[in-house]
Amino acid sequence: MVSVLPGALATDLGYEGFVIASGLARGIDTAAHLAALPRGTIAVLAGGIDNEELHRSIGEQGLLISERAPGFLQRGKDFPRCNRLISGTSCGGSRGRRALGLTDQSKAERYLPCQAA
């Protein structure tokens, strides 16, 4: 079960004018996108679609970004590319432990701050 923190944080940031940029994985990413949908959200896709309804909602109300063709099935090696795109959409950010510092590395190469959550 995902805690309420990602949704609450995304909601508060949205009210302050920030747009949420994240992957579209189940769990924390999904909670953040659902909460941010009314105020602004960007989903970066590594490949396939886990949550078709959320994918459609973000396509209608937010922004979907992918370097892959529709229907491409993601592989483990595709996620660093996804993290690079998430980093490229932001001027600052936070990351969970699963990102393994790849987003931090992309930001460091561009001299941008990155906060850990």
C-alpha atoms as one frame of an Amber mdcrd trajectory, in Angstrom:
protein
   0.000   0.000   0.000   1.299   3.434  -0.992   1.308   6.095   1.700  -0.723
   9.283   1.268   2.454  11.389   1.295   3.116  11.385  -2.499  -0.424  12.541
  -3.249  -0.417  15.162  -0.519   2.973  16.490  -1.638   1.885  16.603  -5.304
  -1.326  18.415  -4.353   0.491  21.019  -2.244   3.124  21.593  -4.939   0.403
  21.937  -7.571  -1.326  24.642  -5.533   2.008  26.495  -5.430   2.265  26.387
  -9.245   4.613  23.444  -9.675   4.020  20.717 -12.254   4.747  17.089 -11.284
   7.049  15.180 -13.654   7.513  11.470 -13.025   7.402   8.050 -14.591   4.085
   6.264 -14.928   4.846   3.271 -12.730   2.423   1.818 -10.217   2.663   3.031
  -6.643   4.215   6.397  -5.809   4.282   7.658  -9.420   0.594   6.840  -9.878
  -0.373   8.501  -6.575   1.524  11.669  -7.485   0.012  11.876 -10.989  -3.537
  11.304  -9.731  -3.185  14.085  -7.176  -1.490  16.468  -9.628  -3.810  15.848
 -12.577  -6.070  18.879 -11.950  -3.086  21.238 -11.596  -0.464  19.866 -13.995
   1.405  16.630 -14.482   3.947  15.217 -16.926   4.325  11.446 -17.300   7.508
  10.128 -18.882   7.036   6.647 -20.315   9.809   4.060 -20.473   7.594   1.807
 -22.553   4.286   0.060 -22.053   1.214   1.149 -20.164   0.453  -0.213 -16.674
  -2.590   1.945 -15.994  -4.579   2.595 -19.170  -7.155   4.871 -17.509  -4.501
   7.102 -15.900  -2.519   7.131 -19.163  -5.610   8.380 -21.026  -6.389  11.015
 -18.353  -2.861  12.410 -18.436  -2.993  12.469 -22.243  -6.173  14.569 -22.055
  -5.243  16.850 -19.133  -1.458  16.726 -18.863   1.516  15.730 -20.984   2.901
  12.307 -21.964   6.533  12.047 -23.105   8.240   9.001 -24.602  11.111   8.269
 -26.945   9.511   4.946 -27.838   6.691   4.059 -30.212   3.270   3.176 -28.758
   3.130  -0.465 -27.688   6.874  -0.755 -26.971   7.438  -3.042 -23.977   9.900
  -1.499 -21.571  13.010  -3.302 -20.408  15.129  -2.618 -17.355  17.715  -0.794
 -19.436  15.085   1.708 -20.629  14.565   3.297 -17.218  17.787   5.390 -17.187
  16.513   7.000 -20.405  13.200   7.664 -18.686  14.995   9.248 -15.708  17.014
  11.429 -18.088  13.802  12.734 -19.653  12.247  13.387 -16.242  15.360  15.329
 -15.306  15.174  17.288 -18.548  11.636  18.474 -17.819  12.546  20.026 -14.491
  14.661  22.732 -12.903  14.801  20.907  -9.576  13.352  17.750  -8.208  13.211
  14.911  -5.795  13.698  11.220  -6.274  12.914   8.011  -4.518  15.534   5.416
  -3.682  14.647   3.305  -6.747  16.068   5.944  -9.116  19.568   4.835  -8.009
  20.922   8.334  -8.401  20.472   8.384 -12.191  18.266  11.460 -12.044  20.772
  13.100  -9.702  23.565  12.340 -12.184  21.607  13.912 -15.070  20.919  17.003
 -12.977  24.534  17.260 -11.844  25.645  17.225 -15.471  23.324  20.197 -16.059
  24.166  21.897 -12.705  20.614  21.632 -11.333  19.564  20.984  -7.746  18.040
  17.649  -6.829  16.407  16.914  -3.502  15.861  13.441  -2.094  12.438  12.378
  -0.873
